[in-house]
Amino acid sequence: MKLAASLLFAVILITSNANAATPEQCRFIEARAEREACYQRQDVARAARQQADAARQAQQKPYEPVAQEDAQLAKSLRSICRGC
């Protein structure tokens, strides 16, 4: 009984993840209005993914203490050399 319940649960998880991961195939929809609605849904989902990726990359910007020191060094060299 426990084995059957475990297998059923595993099958449900696998199929739900597979269905969620597959993109909707809009080009096979024959009705124009439904096809356009499908493309609109994909555009909204793509824009949301891009915004989430951009936010994630902005948060993951590494801290670089050397960059600040490099900027100070470049500033001091510019004041000394002046294009020599």
VODO-106467 format. One record per residue: residue number from 1; residue in three letters; x, y, z of N, C-alpha, C, CB in turn. Coordinates in steps of 0.2 Angstrom, whole numbers. Glycine has a CB too. Example, Ala and Ser with C-alpha at 12.3 -4.5 7.8 and 13.67 -1.06 7.14 Angstrom:
2
   gutor   doke      nx      ny      nz     cax     cay     caz      cx      cy      cz     cbx     cby     cbz
       1    ALA      66     -28      39      62     -22      39      66     -16      39      57     -22      45
       2    SER      64     -11      35      68      -5      36      64       0      39      70      -3      29
This chain:
84
   gutor   doke      nx      ny      nz     cax     cay     caz      cx      cy      cz     cbx     cby     cbz
       1    MET       4      -6       0       0       0       0       4       6       0      -5       0       6
       2    LYS       9       6       4      14      12       5      18      13      -2      18      12      11
       3    LEU      20       7      -5      24       7     -11      19      10     -16      26       0     -13
       4    ALA      13       8     -17       9      11     -22       7      18     -21       2       7     -22
       5    ALA       7      20     -15       5      27     -14      12      31     -16       3      29      -7
       6    SER      17      29     -14      24      32     -16      25      33     -23      30      29     -12
       7    LEU      23      27     -27      24      27     -34      19      32     -37      23      20     -37
       8    LEU      13      32     -35       8      37     -38      10      44     -36       1      36     -34
       9    PHE      13      46     -30      15      52     -29      21      54     -33      17      53     -21
      10    ALA      25      50     -35      31      51     -39      29      53     -46      36      45     -39
      11    VAL      24      49     -48      22      50     -55      18      56     -56      17      44     -57
      12    ILE      14      58     -51      11      65     -51      16      70     -51       6      65     -45
      13    LEU      21      70     -47      26      75     -47      30      76     -54      31      74     -41
      14    ILE      32      70     -56      35      70     -63      31      73     -68      38      63     -65
      15    THR      25      71     -69      21      74     -74      19      81     -73      14      70     -75
      16    SER      18      83     -67      17      90     -66      23      95     -68      15      91     -59
      17    ASN      29      92     -66      35      96     -68      36      96     -75      41      93     -64
      18    ALA      34      91     -79      35      90     -86      30      95     -90      35      83     -88
      19    ASN      24      95     -87      19      99     -90      21     107     -89      12      98     -88
      20    ALA      24     108     -83      25     115     -82      31     118     -86      26     116     -74
      21    ALA      36     113     -87      42     115     -90      41     116     -98      47     110     -89
      22    THR      37     112    -101      36     113    -108      32     119    -110      32     106    -111
      23    PRO      35     123    -115      32     129    -117      26     127    -121      37     133    -121
      24    GLU      21     132    -121      15     131    -125      17     132    -133      10     136    -123
      25    GLN      14     127    -137      16     128    -144      10     131    -148      16     120    -147
      26    CYS      11     138    -148       6     142    -151       5     141    -159       8     150    -150
      27    ARG      11     139    -162      10     139    -169       6     133    -172      17     138    -172
      28    PHE       4     129    -167      -1     123    -169      -8     125    -168       1     117    -166
      29    ILE      -9     131    -165     -16     133    -164     -19     136    -171     -17     138    -158
      30    GLU     -25     133    -173     -27     135    -179     -31     142    -179     -31     130    -182
      31    ALA     -35     142    -174     -39     148    -173     -35     154    -172     -44     148    -167
      32    ARG     -36     160    -176     -31     165    -175     -32     169    -169     -33     170    -181
      33    ALA     -37     170    -166     -38     173    -160     -35     170    -154     -46     174    -158
      34    GLU     -36     163    -154     -33     159    -149     -25     159    -149     -35     152    -149
      35    ARG     -23     159    -156     -15     159    -157     -12     165    -155     -14     158    -164
      36    GLU     -16     171    -156     -13     177    -154     -13     178    -146     -18     183    -157
      37    ALA     -18     175    -143     -19     175    -136     -13     171    -133     -26     173    -133
      38    CYS     -11     166    -136      -6     162    -134       1     165    -134      -6     155    -138
      39    TYR       2     169    -140       8     173    -141       8     178    -136       8     176    -148
      40    GLN       3     181    -134       2     187    -129       5     184    -122      -5     190    -129
      41    ARG       2     178    -120       4     175    -114      11     173    -114       0     168    -113
      42    GLN      14     171    -119      21     170    -120      25     176    -119      23     166    -126
      43    ASP      23     181    -122      27     188    -121      27     190    -114      24     193    -126
      44    VAL      21     190    -111      21     192    -104      25     188     -99      13     192    -101
      45    ALA      25     181    -101      29     176     -97      37     178     -98      28     169     -98
      46    ARG      39     179    -104      45     181    -106      48     187    -103      46     181    -114
      47    ALA      44     192    -103      45     199    -100      46     198     -92      40     204    -101
      48    ALA      42     194     -89      43     193     -82      49     189     -80      37     189     -79
      49    ARG      51     184     -85      57     180     -83      63     185     -84      58     175     -88
      50    GLN      63     189     -89      69     194     -90      69     199     -85      67     198     -97
      51    GLN      64     201     -82      64     206     -76      67     202     -70      57     209     -75
      52    ALA      65     196     -69      67     192     -63      75     191     -64      63     186     -63
      53    ASP      77     189     -70      84     188     -71      88     194     -70      85     185     -78
      54    ALA      85     200     -73      89     206     -72      89     208     -64      85     212     -76
      55    ALA      84     207     -61      84     209     -54      89     204     -50      77     208     -51
      56    ARG      89     198     -52      94     193     -49     101     195     -50      92     186     -51
      57    GLN     102     197     -56     109     199     -58     111     205     -54     110     200     -65
      58    ALA     106     210     -53     108     216     -50     110     215     -43     102     221     -51
      59    GLN     106     210     -40     107     208     -33     114     204     -32     102     204     -30
      60    GLN     116     201     -37     122     197     -36     128     200     -38     121     190     -41
      61    LYS     128     207     -39     134     210     -41     139     210     -35     132     218     -42
      62    PRO     145     207     -37     150     206     -32     153     212     -30     156     201     -35
      63    TYR     155     212     -23     158     217     -20     166     217     -22     158     217     -12
      64    GLU     168     223     -25     175     223     -27     179     229     -24     175     224     -35
      65    PRO     182     227     -18     186     233     -15     192     235     -19     188     230      -8
      66    VAL     194     231     -23     200     233     -28     198     238     -33     203     227     -31
      67    ALA     192     238     -35     190     243     -40     190     250     -37     182     242     -42
      68    GLN     188     251     -31     189     258     -28     196     260     -27     185     258     -21
      69    GLU     200     255     -25     207     257     -25     210     259     -32     211     251     -22
      70    ASP     208     255     -37     210     256     -44     208     263     -46     208     251     -49
      71    ALA     202     265     -44     200     272     -46     204     277     -43     192     272     -44
      72    GLN     205     276     -36     210     281     -33     216     282     -36     210     279     -26
      73    LEU     219     276     -38     226     276     -41     226     279     -48     228     269     -42
      74    ALA     221     278     -52     220     281     -58     219     289     -58     214     278     -62
      75    LYS     216     291     -53     215     298     -51     221     301     -50     210     299     -46
      76    SER     225     298     -45     232     301     -43     237     301     -49     235     297     -37
      77    LEU     237     296     -53     241     296     -59     239     301     -64     241     289     -62
      78    ARG     233     302     -65     231     307     -70     233     314     -68     223     308     -71
      79    SER     233     315     -61     236     322     -59     243     323     -59     233     323     -51
      80    ILE     247     317     -60     254     317     -60     256     318     -67     257     311     -57
      81    CYS     254     314     -72     256     313     -78     254     318     -83     255     306     -81
      82    ARG     247     319     -84     244     323     -88     246     322     -96     246     331     -86
      83    GLY     246     316     -98     247     314    -105     254     314    -107     243     319    -109
      84    CYS     259     313    -103     266     313    -105     268     307    -108     270     314     -99
